[in-house]
């Protein structure tokens, strides 16, 4: 996807708000459903929309169409569509 940047694993508490605020959208792509999804909370706390699978914690955290988009798990096409909506 043109313009995409993969940040890799980051966990430096001092720069998380700055990094999240610089994003246009956060695509959450876990291999297995997560019970919570702290990265989603961090992104939404600075007003960054998220795209996440409708499974595990994200299904309870994200308000589909309001704070982000929920897509079927393991559906890369819908993940892409949700991230450009």
PDB file of N, CA, C and O in Angstrom:
ATOM      1  N   UNK A   1       0.851  -1.156   0.000  1.00  0.00           N
ATOM      2  CA  UNK A   1       0.000   0.000   0.000  1.00  0.00           C
ATOM      3  C   UNK A   1       0.908   1.233   0.000  1.00  0.00           C
ATOM      4  O   UNK A   1       1.719   1.402   0.910  1.00  0.00           O
ATOM      5  N   UNK A   2       0.779   2.076  -0.991  1.00  0.00           N
ATOM      6  CA  UNK A   2       1.610   3.273  -1.098  1.00  0.00           C
ATOM      7  C   UNK A   2       1.431   4.165   0.117  1.00  0.00           C
ATOM      8  O   UNK A   2       0.310   4.403   0.566  1.00  0.00           O
ATOM      9  N   UNK A   3       2.531   4.650   0.638  1.00  0.00           N
ATOM     10  CA  UNK A   3       2.480   5.551   1.777  1.00  0.00           C
ATOM     11  C   UNK A   3       2.370   4.858   3.117  1.00  0.00           C
ATOM     12  O   UNK A   3       2.271   5.525   4.147  1.00  0.00           O
ATOM     13  N   UNK A   4       2.384   3.529   3.130  1.00  0.00           N
ATOM     14  CA  UNK A   4       2.293   2.780   4.390  1.00  0.00           C
ATOM     15  C   UNK A   4       3.663   2.696   5.036  1.00  0.00           C
ATOM     16  O   UNK A   4       4.686   2.580   4.361  1.00  0.00           O
ATOM     17  N   UNK A   5       3.659   2.758   6.355  1.00  0.00           N
ATOM     18  CA  UNK A   5       4.902   2.632   7.100  1.00  0.00           C
ATOM     19  C   UNK A   5       4.685   1.610   8.200  1.00  0.00           C
ATOM     20  O   UNK A   5       3.753   1.736   8.994  1.00  0.00           O
ATOM     21  N   UNK A   6       5.544   0.592   8.251  1.00  0.00           N
ATOM     22  CA  UNK A   6       5.474  -0.386   9.317  1.00  0.00           C
ATOM     23  C   UNK A   6       6.464   0.034  10.385  1.00  0.00           C
ATOM     24  O   UNK A   6       7.667   0.100  10.130  1.00  0.00           O
ATOM     25  N   UNK A   7       5.966   0.318  11.580  1.00  0.00           N
ATOM     26  CA  UNK A   7       6.831   0.792  12.650  1.00  0.00           C
ATOM     27  C   UNK A   7       7.491  -0.336  13.422  1.00  0.00           C
ATOM     28  O   UNK A   7       8.435  -0.099  14.176  1.00  0.00           O
ATOM     29  N   UNK A   8       7.010  -1.553  13.247  1.00  0.00           N
ATOM     30  CA  UNK A   8       7.564  -2.665  14.004  1.00  0.00           C
ATOM     31  C   UNK A   8       7.175  -2.556  15.465  1.00  0.00           C
ATOM     32  O   UNK A   8       6.290  -1.780  15.826  1.00  0.00           O
ATOM     33  N   UNK A   9       7.831  -3.325  16.293  1.00  0.00           N
ATOM     34  CA  UNK A   9       7.539  -3.325  17.729  1.00  0.00           C
ATOM     35  C   UNK A   9       8.098  -2.055  18.344  1.00  0.00           C
ATOM     36  O   UNK A   9       9.292  -1.773  18.238  1.00  0.00           O
ATOM     37  N   UNK A  10       7.230  -1.298  18.983  1.00  0.00           N
ATOM     38  CA  UNK A  10       7.645  -0.079  19.688  1.00  0.00           C
ATOM     39  C   UNK A  10       6.987  -0.101  21.049  1.00  0.00           C
ATOM     40  O   UNK A  10       5.783  -0.331  21.171  1.00  0.00           O
ATOM     41  N   UNK A  11       7.769   0.134  22.041  1.00  0.00           N
ATOM     42  CA  UNK A  11       7.145   0.292  23.342  1.00  0.00           C
ATOM     43  C   UNK A  11       7.999   1.217  24.181  1.00  0.00           C
ATOM     44  O   UNK A  11       8.626   0.812  25.160  1.00  0.00           O
ATOM     45  N   UNK A  12       8.003   2.456  23.770  1.00  0.00           N
ATOM     46  CA  UNK A  12       8.667   3.516  24.515  1.00  0.00           C
ATOM     47  C   UNK A  12       7.552   4.455  24.943  1.00  0.00           C
ATOM     48  O   UNK A  12       7.013   5.201  24.126  1.00  0.00           O
ATOM     49  N   UNK A  13       7.214   4.420  26.198  1.00  0.00           N
ATOM     50  CA  UNK A  13       6.058   5.169  26.667  1.00  0.00           C
ATOM     51  C   UNK A  13       6.129   6.655  26.370  1.00  0.00           C
ATOM     52  O   UNK A  13       5.094   7.304  26.218  1.00  0.00           O
ATOM     53  N   UNK A  14       7.326   7.201  26.285  1.00  0.00           N
ATOM     54  CA  UNK A  14       7.436   8.647  26.108  1.00  0.00           C
ATOM     55  C   UNK A  14       7.065   9.133  24.713  1.00  0.00           C
ATOM     56  O   UNK A  14       6.764  10.316  24.548  1.00  0.00           O
ATOM     57  N   UNK A  15       7.074   8.264  23.701  1.00  0.00           N
ATOM     58  CA  UNK A  15       6.756   8.748  22.357  1.00  0.00           C
ATOM     59  C   UNK A  15       5.477   8.166  21.757  1.00  0.00           C
ATOM     60  O   UNK A  15       5.130   8.502  20.624  1.00  0.00           O
ATOM     61  N   UNK A  16       4.771   7.310  22.482  1.00  0.00           N
ATOM     62  CA  UNK A  16       3.564   6.699  21.924  1.00  0.00           C
ATOM     63  C   UNK A  16       2.512   7.733  21.515  1.00  0.00           C
ATOM     64  O   UNK A  16       1.978   7.623  20.411  1.00  0.00           O
ATOM     65  N   UNK A  17       2.185   8.728  22.343  1.00  0.00           N
ATOM     66  CA  UNK A  17       1.182   9.715  21.909  1.00  0.00           C
ATOM     67  C   UNK A  17       1.595  10.457  20.631  1.00  0.00           C
ATOM     68  O   UNK A  17       0.760  10.710  19.762  1.00  0.00           O
ATOM     69  N   UNK A  18       2.857  10.798  20.521  1.00  0.00           N
ATOM     70  CA  UNK A  18       3.347  11.506  19.333  1.00  0.00           C
ATOM     71  C   UNK A  18       3.271  10.623  18.088  1.00  0.00           C
ATOM     72  O   UNK A  18       2.858  11.081  17.023  1.00  0.00           O
ATOM     73  N   UNK A  19       3.667   9.366  18.223  1.00  0.00           N
ATOM     74  CA  UNK A  19       3.624   8.438  17.093  1.00  0.00           C
ATOM     75  C   UNK A  19       2.181   8.213  16.653  1.00  0.00           C
ATOM     76  O   UNK A  19       1.881   8.274  15.461  1.00  0.00           O
ATOM     77  N   UNK A  20       1.290   7.954  17.600  1.00  0.00           N
ATOM     78  CA  UNK A  20      -0.115   7.701  17.272  1.00  0.00           C
ATOM     79  C   UNK A  20      -0.776   8.923  16.630  1.00  0.00           C
ATOM     80  O   UNK A  20      -1.566   8.785  15.696  1.00  0.00           O
ATOM     81  N   UNK A  21      -0.457  10.100  17.123  1.00  0.00           N
ATOM     82  CA  UNK A  21      -1.048  11.324  16.574  1.00  0.00           C
ATOM     83  C   UNK A  21      -0.583  11.585  15.143  1.00  0.00           C
ATOM     84  O   UNK A  21      -1.275  12.262  14.381  1.00  0.00           O
ATOM     85  N   UNK A  22       0.574  11.058  14.776  1.00  0.00           N
ATOM     86  CA  UNK A  22       1.102  11.268  13.423  1.00  0.00           C
ATOM     87  C   UNK A  22       0.478  10.322  12.392  1.00  0.00           C
ATOM     88  O   UNK A  22       0.648  10.524  11.190  1.00  0.00           O
ATOM     89  N   UNK A  23      -0.240   9.293  12.850  1.00  0.00           N
ATOM     90  CA  UNK A  23      -0.840   8.323  11.936  1.00  0.00           C
ATOM     91  C   UNK A  23      -2.130   8.850  11.319  1.00  0.00           C
ATOM     92  O   UNK A  23      -2.865   9.607  11.953  1.00  0.00           O
ATOM     93  N   UNK A  24      -2.397   8.452  10.096  1.00  0.00           N
ATOM     94  CA  UNK A  24      -3.670   8.735   9.444  1.00  0.00           C
ATOM     95  C   UNK A  24      -4.704   7.718   9.887  1.00  0.00           C
ATOM     96  O   UNK A  24      -5.861   8.060  10.131  1.00  0.00           O
ATOM     97  N   UNK A  25      -4.283   6.471   9.989  1.00  0.00           N
ATOM     98  CA  UNK A  25      -5.134   5.363  10.438  1.00  0.00           C
ATOM     99  C   UNK A  25      -4.225   4.276  10.997  1.00  0.00           C
ATOM    100  O   UNK A  25      -3.100   4.098  10.529  1.00  0.00           O
ATOM    101  N   UNK A  26      -4.713   3.552  11.993  1.00  0.00           N
ATOM    102  CA  UNK A  26      -3.962   2.430  12.541  1.00  0.00           C
ATOM    103  C   UNK A  26      -4.661   1.143  12.130  1.00  0.00           C
ATOM    104  O   UNK A  26      -5.829   0.936  12.458  1.00  0.00           O
ATOM    105  N   UNK A  27      -3.945   0.271  11.409  1.00  0.00           N
ATOM    106  CA  UNK A  27      -4.477  -1.038  11.027  1.00  0.00           C
ATOM    107  C   UNK A  27      -3.946  -2.064  12.017  1.00  0.00           C
ATOM    108  O   UNK A  27      -2.741  -2.306  12.097  1.00  0.00           O
ATOM    109  N   UNK A  28      -4.846  -2.651  12.755  1.00  0.00           N
ATOM    110  CA  UNK A  28      -4.501  -3.627  13.786  1.00  0.00           C
ATOM    111  C   UNK A  28      -4.611  -5.013  13.162  1.00  0.00           C
ATOM    112  O   UNK A  28      -5.697  -5.421  12.750  1.00  0.00           O
ATOM    113  N   UNK A  29      -3.496  -5.740  13.088  1.00  0.00           N
ATOM    114  CA  UNK A  29      -3.463  -7.002  12.356  1.00  0.00           C
ATOM    115  C   UNK A  29      -2.899  -8.151  13.198  1.00  0.00           C
ATOM    116  O   UNK A  29      -1.855  -8.704  12.850  1.00  0.00           O
ATOM    117  N   UNK A  30      -3.560  -8.521  14.289  1.00  0.00           N
ATOM    118  CA  UNK A  30      -3.045  -9.616  15.111  1.00  0.00           C
ATOM    119  C   UNK A  30      -3.227 -10.969  14.415  1.00  0.00           C
ATOM    120  O   UNK A  30      -4.143 -11.147  13.611  1.00  0.00           O
ATOM    121  N   UNK A  31      -2.355 -11.905  14.730  1.00  0.00           N
ATOM    122  CA  UNK A  31      -2.474 -13.251  14.164  1.00  0.00           C
ATOM    123  C   UNK A  31      -3.600 -14.031  14.832  1.00  0.00           C
ATOM    124  O   UNK A  31      -4.243 -14.869  14.201  1.00  0.00           O
ATOM    125  N   UNK A  32      -3.833 -13.750  16.112  1.00  0.00           N
ATOM    126  CA  UNK A  32      -4.914 -14.383  16.875  1.00  0.00           C
ATOM    127  C   UNK A  32      -5.709 -13.280  17.556  1.00  0.00           C
ATOM    128  O   UNK A  32      -5.163 -12.207  17.811  1.00  0.00           O
ATOM    129  N   UNK A  33      -6.971 -13.510  17.856  1.00  0.00           N
ATOM    130  CA  UNK A  33      -7.754 -12.492  18.566  1.00  0.00           C
ATOM    131  C   UNK A  33      -7.085 -12.100  19.881  1.00  0.00           C
ATOM    132  O   UNK A  33      -6.650 -12.957  20.650  1.00  0.00           O
ATOM    133  N   UNK A  34      -7.010 -10.805  20.122  1.00  0.00           N
ATOM    134  CA  UNK A  34      -6.423 -10.304  21.358  1.00  0.00           C
ATOM    135  C   UNK A  34      -7.512 -10.081  22.392  1.00  0.00           C
ATOM    136  O   UNK A  34      -8.621  -9.673  22.047  1.00  0.00           O
ATOM    137  N   UNK A  35      -7.211 -10.343  23.649  1.00  0.00           N
ATOM    138  CA  UNK A  35      -8.234 -10.147  24.673  1.00  0.00           C
ATOM    139  C   UNK A  35      -8.517  -8.679  24.961  1.00  0.00           C
ATOM    140  O   UNK A  35      -9.590  -8.348  25.465  1.00  0.00           O
ATOM    141  N   UNK A  36      -7.573  -7.792  24.649  1.00  0.00           N
ATOM    142  CA  UNK A  36      -7.810  -6.373  24.931  1.00  0.00           C
ATOM    143  C   UNK A  36      -7.432  -5.503  23.745  1.00  0.00           C
ATOM    144  O   UNK A  36      -8.334  -5.022  23.061  1.00  0.00           O
ATOM    145  N   UNK A  37      -6.189  -5.275  23.464  1.00  0.00           N
ATOM    146  CA  UNK A  37      -5.779  -4.443  22.329  1.00  0.00           C
ATOM    147  C   UNK A  37      -5.403  -3.042  22.772  1.00  0.00           C
ATOM    148  O   UNK A  37      -6.025  -2.071  22.341  1.00  0.00           O
ATOM    149  N   UNK A  38      -4.393  -2.920  23.627  1.00  0.00           N
ATOM    150  CA  UNK A  38      -3.965  -1.623  24.153  1.00  0.00           C
ATOM    151  C   UNK A  38      -3.626  -0.633  23.040  1.00  0.00           C
ATOM    152  O   UNK A  38      -3.908   0.558  23.166  1.00  0.00           O
ATOM    153  N   UNK A  39      -3.029  -1.110  21.965  1.00  0.00           N
ATOM    154  CA  UNK A  39      -2.640  -0.218  20.873  1.00  0.00           C
ATOM    155  C   UNK A  39      -3.862   0.510  20.290  1.00  0.00           C
ATOM    156  O   UNK A  39      -3.747   1.652  19.844  1.00  0.00           O
ATOM    157  N   UNK A  40      -5.017  -0.143  20.293  1.00  0.00           N
ATOM    158  CA  UNK A  40      -6.243   0.504  19.806  1.00  0.00           C
ATOM    159  C   UNK A  40      -6.644   1.667  20.714  1.00  0.00           C
ATOM    160  O   UNK A  40      -7.007   2.741  20.234  1.00  0.00           O
ATOM    161  N   UNK A  41      -6.577   1.448  22.014  1.00  0.00           N
ATOM    162  CA  UNK A  41      -6.907   2.495  22.982  1.00  0.00           C
ATOM    163  C   UNK A  41      -5.950   3.667  22.830  1.00  0.00           C
ATOM    164  O   UNK A  41      -6.370   4.824  22.867  1.00  0.00           O
ATOM    165  N   UNK A  42      -4.665   3.374  22.658  1.00  0.00           N
ATOM    166  CA  UNK A  42      -3.664   4.432  22.501  1.00  0.00           C
ATOM    167  C   UNK A  42      -3.939   5.258  21.251  1.00  0.00           C
ATOM    168  O   UNK A  42      -3.850   6.485  21.292  1.00  0.00           O
ATOM    169  N   UNK A  43      -4.270   4.609  20.151  1.00  0.00           N
ATOM    170  CA  UNK A  43      -4.552   5.334  18.906  1.00  0.00           C
ATOM    171  C   UNK A  43      -5.819   6.167  19.034  1.00  0.00           C
ATOM    172  O   UNK A  43      -5.834   7.338  18.654  1.00  0.00           O
ATOM    173  N   UNK A  44      -6.886   5.568  19.567  1.00  0.00           N
ATOM    174  CA  UNK A  44      -8.150   6.296  19.671  1.00  0.00           C
ATOM    175  C   UNK A  44      -8.062   7.442  20.670  1.00  0.00           C
ATOM    176  O   UNK A  44      -8.804   8.417  20.549  1.00  0.00           O
ATOM    177  N   UNK A  45      -7.161   7.345  21.667  1.00  0.00           N
ATOM    178  CA  UNK A  45      -7.001   8.410  22.659  1.00  0.00           C
ATOM    179  C   UNK A  45      -6.509   9.717  22.040  1.00  0.00           C
ATOM    180  O   UNK A  45      -6.750  10.795  22.583  1.00  0.00           O
ATOM    181  N   UNK A  46      -5.819   9.618  20.905  1.00  0.00           N
ATOM    182  CA  UNK A  46      -5.348  10.832  20.228  1.00  0.00           C
ATOM    183  C   UNK A  46      -6.163  11.128  18.969  1.00  0.00           C
ATOM    184  O   UNK A  46      -5.768  11.954  18.147  1.00  0.00           O
ATOM    185  N   UNK A  47      -7.310  10.445  18.824  1.00  0.00           N
ATOM    186  CA  UNK A  47      -8.208  10.720  17.702  1.00  0.00           C
ATOM    187  C   UNK A  47      -7.869  10.008  16.412  1.00  0.00           C
ATOM    188  O   UNK A  47      -8.403  10.360  15.361  1.00  0.00           O
ATOM    189  N   UNK A  48      -6.996   9.014  16.462  1.00  0.00           N
ATOM    190  CA  UNK A  48      -6.621   8.267  15.261  1.00  0.00           C
ATOM    191  C   UNK A  48      -7.636   7.153  15.025  1.00  0.00           C
ATOM    192  O   UNK A  48      -7.858   6.332  15.915  1.00  0.00           O
ATOM    193  N   UNK A  49      -8.260   7.103  13.844  1.00  0.00           N
ATOM    194  CA  UNK A  49      -9.192   6.006  13.565  1.00  0.00           C
ATOM    195  C   UNK A  49      -8.435   4.686  13.426  1.00  0.00           C
ATOM    196  O   UNK A  49      -7.261   4.665  13.057  1.00  0.00           O
ATOM    197  N   UNK A  50      -9.120   3.599  13.726  1.00  0.00           N
ATOM    198  CA  UNK A  50      -8.495   2.281  13.664  1.00  0.00           C
ATOM    199  C   UNK A  50      -9.306   1.335  12.784  1.00  0.00           C
ATOM    200  O   UNK A  50     -10.516   1.496  12.627  1.00  0.00           O
ATOM    201  N   UNK A  51      -8.626   0.355  12.218  1.00  0.00           N
ATOM    202  CA  UNK A  51      -9.267  -0.748  11.503  1.00  0.00           C
ATOM    203  C   UNK A  51      -8.780  -1.998  12.202  1.00  0.00           C
ATOM    204  O   UNK A  51      -7.576  -2.228  12.311  1.00  0.00           O
ATOM    205  N   UNK A  52      -9.719  -2.811  12.677  1.00  0.00           N
ATOM    206  CA  UNK A  52      -9.357  -3.983  13.469  1.00  0.00           C
ATOM    207  C   UNK A  52     -10.299  -5.140  13.165  1.00  0.00           C
ATOM    208  O   UNK A  52     -11.404  -4.936  12.662  1.00  0.00           O
ATOM    209  N   UNK A  53      -9.852  -6.362  13.477  1.00  0.00           N
ATOM    210  CA  UNK A  53     -10.729  -7.512  13.266  1.00  0.00           C
ATOM    211  C   UNK A  53     -11.881  -7.530  14.263  1.00  0.00           C
ATOM    212  O   UNK A  53     -11.728  -7.122  15.414  1.00  0.00           O
ATOM    213  N   UNK A  54     -13.018  -8.002  13.812  1.00  0.00           N
ATOM    214  CA  UNK A  54     -14.195  -8.134  14.678  1.00  0.00           C
ATOM    215  C   UNK A  54     -14.049  -9.440  15.461  1.00  0.00           C
ATOM    216  O   UNK A  54     -14.755 -10.415  15.205  1.00  0.00           O
ATOM    217  N   UNK A  55     -13.121  -9.438  16.417  1.00  0.00           N
ATOM    218  CA  UNK A  55     -12.845 -10.623  17.237  1.00  0.00           C
ATOM    219  C   UNK A  55     -12.125 -10.181  18.500  1.00  0.00           C
ATOM    220  O   UNK A  55     -11.386  -9.197  18.484  1.00  0.00           O
ATOM    221  N   UNK A  56     -12.333 -10.889  19.569  1.00  0.00           N
ATOM    222  CA  UNK A  56     -11.655 -10.589  20.817  1.00  0.00           C
ATOM    223  C   UNK A  56     -11.970  -9.194  21.326  1.00  0.00           C
ATOM    224  O   UNK A  56     -13.066  -8.677  21.111  1.00  0.00           O
ATOM    225  N   UNK A  57     -11.020  -8.599  21.989  1.00  0.00           N
ATOM    226  CA  UNK A  57     -11.183  -7.282  22.587  1.00  0.00           C
ATOM    227  C   UNK A  57     -11.547  -6.174  21.611  1.00  0.00           C
ATOM    228  O   UNK A  57     -12.399  -5.346  21.934  1.00  0.00           O
ATOM    229  N   UNK A  58     -10.934  -6.123  20.422  1.00  0.00           N
ATOM    230  CA  UNK A  58     -11.279  -5.056  19.494  1.00  0.00           C
ATOM    231  C   UNK A  58     -12.775  -4.961  19.190  1.00  0.00           C
ATOM    232  O   UNK A  58     -13.290  -3.865  18.972  1.00  0.00           O
ATOM    233  N   UNK A  59     -13.473  -6.092  19.173  1.00  0.00           N
ATOM    234  CA  UNK A  59     -14.913  -6.083  18.894  1.00  0.00           C
ATOM    235  C   UNK A  59     -15.678  -5.331  19.979  1.00  0.00           C
ATOM    236  O   UNK A  59     -16.760  -4.803  19.722  1.00  0.00           O
ATOM    237  N   UNK A  60     -15.123  -5.280  21.191  1.00  0.00           N
ATOM    238  CA  UNK A  60     -15.757  -4.548  22.286  1.00  0.00           C
ATOM    239  C   UNK A  60     -15.267  -3.109  22.394  1.00  0.00           C
ATOM    240  O   UNK A  60     -15.981  -2.254  22.919  1.00  0.00           O
ATOM    241  N   UNK A  61     -14.068  -2.829  21.908  1.00  0.00           N
ATOM    242  CA  UNK A  61     -13.441  -1.519  22.064  1.00  0.00           C
ATOM    243  C   UNK A  61     -13.827  -0.550  20.952  1.00  0.00           C
ATOM    244  O   UNK A  61     -14.128   0.613  21.220  1.00  0.00           O
ATOM    245  N   UNK A  62     -13.820  -1.020  19.708  1.00  0.00           N
ATOM    246  CA  UNK A  62     -14.048  -0.157  18.548  1.00  0.00           C
ATOM    247  C   UNK A  62     -15.544  -0.025  18.269  1.00  0.00           C
ATOM    248  O   UNK A  62     -16.255  -1.026  18.180  1.00  0.00           O
ATOM    249  N   UNK A  63     -16.009   1.197  18.134  1.00  0.00           N
ATOM    250  CA  UNK A  63     -17.387   1.445  17.714  1.00  0.00           C
ATOM    251  C   UNK A  63     -17.381   1.522  16.194  1.00  0.00           C
ATOM    252  O   UNK A  63     -16.988   2.534  15.614  1.00  0.00           O
ATOM    253  N   UNK A  64     -17.821   0.439  15.554  1.00  0.00           N
ATOM    254  CA  UNK A  64     -17.748   0.317  14.099  1.00  0.00           C
ATOM    255  C   UNK A  64     -18.414   1.508  13.410  1.00  0.00           C
ATOM    256  O   UNK A  64     -19.589   1.795  13.637  1.00  0.00           O
ATOM    257  N   UNK A  65     -17.637   2.199  12.561  1.00  0.00           N
ATOM    258  CA  UNK A  65     -18.143   3.349  11.833  1.00  0.00           C
ATOM    259  C   UNK A  65     -18.050   4.655  12.603  1.00  0.00           C
ATOM    260  O   UNK A  65     -18.336   5.715  12.047  1.00  0.00           O
ATOM    261  N   UNK A  66     -17.655   4.602  13.882  1.00  0.00           N
ATOM    262  CA  UNK A  66     -17.539   5.817  14.688  1.00  0.00           C
ATOM    263  C   UNK A  66     -16.085   6.074  15.096  1.00  0.00           C
ATOM    264  O   UNK A  66     -15.506   7.097  14.729  1.00  0.00           O
ATOM    265  N   UNK A  67     -15.500   5.144  15.853  1.00  0.00           N
ATOM    266  CA  UNK A  67     -14.097   5.297  16.259  1.00  0.00           C
ATOM    267  C   UNK A  67     -13.165   4.502  15.357  1.00  0.00           C
ATOM    268  O   UNK A  67     -11.945   4.555  15.514  1.00  0.00           O
ATOM    269  N   UNK A  68     -13.732   3.776  14.427  1.00  0.00           N
ATOM    270  CA  UNK A  68     -12.941   2.974  13.510  1.00  0.00           C
ATOM    271  C   UNK A  68     -13.830   2.011  12.758  1.00  0.00           C
ATOM    272  O   UNK A  68     -15.049   2.176  12.709  1.00  0.00           O
ATOM    273  N   UNK A  69     -13.206   1.001  12.172  1.00  0.00           N
ATOM    274  CA  UNK A  69     -13.938   0.011  11.398  1.00  0.00           C
ATOM    275  C   UNK A  69     -13.543  -1.383  11.855  1.00  0.00           C
ATOM    276  O   UNK A  69     -12.368  -1.663  12.092  1.00  0.00           O
ATOM    277  N   UNK A  70     -14.529  -2.244  11.976  1.00  0.00           N
ATOM    278  CA  UNK A  70     -14.294  -3.649  12.297  1.00  0.00           C
ATOM    279  C   UNK A  70     -14.487  -4.473  11.031  1.00  0.00           C
ATOM    280  O   UNK A  70     -15.458  -4.286  10.299  1.00  0.00           O
ATOM    281  N   UNK A  71     -13.563  -5.376  10.784  1.00  0.00           N
ATOM    282  CA  UNK A  71     -13.617  -6.214   9.591  1.00  0.00           C
ATOM    283  C   UNK A  71     -13.566  -7.678  10.017  1.00  0.00           C
ATOM    284  O   UNK A  71     -13.109  -7.977  11.120  1.00  0.00           O
ATOM    285  N   UNK A  72     -14.029  -8.600   9.161  1.00  0.00           N
ATOM    286  CA  UNK A  72     -13.947 -10.014   9.501  1.00  0.00           C
ATOM    287  C   UNK A  72     -12.479 -10.423   9.728  1.00  0.00           C
ATOM    288  O   UNK A  72     -11.592  -9.969   9.006  1.00  0.00           O
ATOM    289  N   UNK A  73     -12.225 -11.279  10.730  1.00  0.00           N
ATOM    290  CA  UNK A  73     -10.849 -11.733  10.967  1.00  0.00           C
ATOM    291  C   UNK A  73     -10.246 -12.384   9.728  1.00  0.00           C
ATOM    292  O   UNK A  73     -10.932 -13.095   8.994  1.00  0.00           O
ATOM    293  N   UNK A  74      -8.978 -12.140   9.506  1.00  0.00           N
ATOM    294  CA  UNK A  74      -8.198 -12.740   8.409  1.00  0.00           C
ATOM    295  C   UNK A  74      -8.690 -12.339   7.028  1.00  0.00           C
ATOM    296  O   UNK A  74      -8.439 -13.063   6.065  1.00  0.00           O
ATOM    297  N   UNK A  75      -9.377 -11.219   6.897  1.00  0.00           N
ATOM    298  CA  UNK A  75      -9.876 -10.758   5.592  1.00  0.00           C
ATOM    299  C   UNK A  75      -9.070  -9.539   5.161  1.00  0.00           C
ATOM    300  O   UNK A  75      -9.443  -8.399   5.438  1.00  0.00           O
ATOM    301  N   UNK A  76      -7.950  -9.806   4.473  1.00  0.00           N
ATOM    302  CA  UNK A  76      -7.042  -8.733   4.075  1.00  0.00           C
ATOM    303  C   UNK A  76      -7.720  -7.714   3.164  1.00  0.00           C
ATOM    304  O   UNK A  76      -7.441  -6.519   3.258  1.00  0.00           O
ATOM    305  N   UNK A  77      -8.592  -8.168   2.299  1.00  0.00           N
ATOM    306  CA  UNK A  77      -9.284  -7.245   1.393  1.00  0.00           C
ATOM    307  C   UNK A  77     -10.142  -6.256   2.147  1.00  0.00           C
ATOM    308  O   UNK A  77     -10.123  -5.064   1.841  1.00  0.00           O
ATOM    309  N   UNK A  78     -10.894  -6.723   3.127  1.00  0.00           N
ATOM    310  CA  UNK A  78     -11.734  -5.832   3.931  1.00  0.00           C
ATOM    311  C   UNK A  78     -10.886  -4.918   4.815  1.00  0.00           C
ATOM    312  O   UNK A  78     -11.261  -3.777   5.085  1.00  0.00           O
ATOM    313  N   UNK A  79      -9.721  -5.439   5.269  1.00  0.00           N
ATOM    314  CA  UNK A  79      -8.814  -4.606   6.057  1.00  0.00           C
ATOM    315  C   UNK A  79      -8.355  -3.424   5.217  1.00  0.00           C
ATOM    316  O   UNK A  79      -8.327  -2.293   5.700  1.00  0.00           O
ATOM    317  N   UNK A  80      -8.002  -3.673   3.986  1.00  0.00           N
ATOM    318  CA  UNK A  80      -7.576  -2.604   3.088  1.00  0.00           C
ATOM    319  C   UNK A  80      -8.718  -1.647   2.798  1.00  0.00           C
ATOM    320  O   UNK A  80      -8.540  -0.430   2.848  1.00  0.00           O
ATOM    321  N   UNK A  81      -9.887  -2.189   2.496  1.00  0.00           N
ATOM    322  CA  UNK A  81     -11.057  -1.339   2.212  1.00  0.00           C
ATOM    323  C   UNK A  81     -11.388  -0.460   3.404  1.00  0.00           C
ATOM    324  O   UNK A  81     -11.678   0.725   3.241  1.00  0.00           O
ATOM    325  N   UNK A  82     -11.346  -1.032   4.602  1.00  0.00           N
ATOM    326  CA  UNK A  82     -11.636  -0.262   5.807  1.00  0.00           C
ATOM    327  C   UNK A  82     -10.621   0.820   6.057  1.00  0.00           C
ATOM    328  O   UNK A  82     -10.965   1.875   6.589  1.00  0.00           O
ATOM    329  N   UNK A  83      -9.365   0.585   5.683  1.00  0.00           N
ATOM    330  CA  UNK A  83      -8.321   1.571   5.947  1.00  0.00           C
ATOM    331  C   UNK A  83      -8.340   2.733   4.971  1.00  0.00           C
ATOM    332  O   UNK A  83      -7.711   3.758   5.235  1.00  0.00           O
ATOM    333  N   UNK A  84      -9.039   2.609   3.855  1.00  0.00           N
ATOM    334  CA  UNK A  84      -9.100   3.715   2.906  1.00  0.00           C
ATOM    335  C   UNK A  84     -10.484   4.355   2.871  1.00  0.00           C
ATOM    336  O   UNK A  84     -10.728   5.253   2.065  1.00  0.00           O
ATOM    337  N   UNK A  85     -11.390   3.906   3.734  1.00  0.00           N
ATOM    338  CA  UNK A  85     -12.740   4.481   3.774  1.00  0.00           C
ATOM    339  C   UNK A  85     -12.730   5.860   4.384  1.00  0.00           C
ATOM    340  O   UNK A  85     -13.780   6.492   4.498  1.00  0.00           O
TER     341      UNK A  85
END
